[in-house]
Amino acid sequence: MTDEDRKRIAARIDREFPHQVLLPLKLDADIEEDLIWWLDRRIGRWDMYVDLNQRFIRYCFHDEKDAAAFKLRFVAGTVKVAS
């Protein structure tokens, strides 16, 4: 996959899922398990990609309410939220 391919995919995800939350690349195993459980119940309503420039995973949601619920459940005080 080329850099242009990655940019094109990220741009499509950004358009389709504009409500985004950033989490660090590495999380505690228990948090990752809870996160996967939470996301599995919302298949089709979210997407994600790794933002290598900022060293975060960008979780992207179609619905602002899903992004807010995700943020409330998984974001600690120092993690940035994309606008």
N, C-alpha and C positions, 0 to 999 in steps of 0.2 A: 504494500500500500504506500502510495506516495504522500508527500506532505500536502499536496493539492487535494488528494482524495480525502485526507483527514479534515482539512479545512472545509471542504464541501459537505461532508457528513455532519460536522459540528454546526455549520450554518443551517442545515436543514433541521437538526434537532432544536436549535435556538428558535427557529421560526415556529415549529410545531408545538414546542413545549417551552413557552417563554418564562415560566415562573421557576426560578432556579435557586438551589441551595448548594453551597460548597461544603464538602467534608474532607478532612485529611485523607491521604492515600492509605494510611495504616490506622486501623481502629482495633480496639479490644475485641477478642473473639466473641464474647457474649453480645456486644453491641452489634457486630456484623451479623450474627445469627438473628437477632431481633429485627435488624434492618431488612434482611432478606425476607423474613416472615411478613413484615409489614408491606414490602413492595410486592410480594407474590399475590397479595390480595387486591392489588390495583393494576394488574397486567393490562397493558394497552393505554394506561393513563399517564405513563411516565417513560422517560428514557434517560440515558446517562452517557457521559464520556469523561475520559481523563484529561484534565487540563494540565499538560506538562509544564507550561510556562509558569503557572501559579502553584503547581504541585498539589493539586486538589482533584477530587472526583466531583464532577458537576452533575448533580441529580436534577433533572428537568421535568417539570410537571405541566400538563395541559391546563389544569384547574388550579387557580390560586389557593383554594381551600385545601387541596392536597399538599401543596407546597408549605402552607402555614402549619398544617398538622405534622408534616415531616420535620419541619424546623423545630416545632415545639417538643417533639419526641427525641430528636437526635442531635441537635446542635448545642454544643457547650458555649459558654460565654465568649470564648476567644475566636470561634470559627466565623469566617466571613460569610455573609449572605449576598448573593449576586443580585443586582438590580436590573 
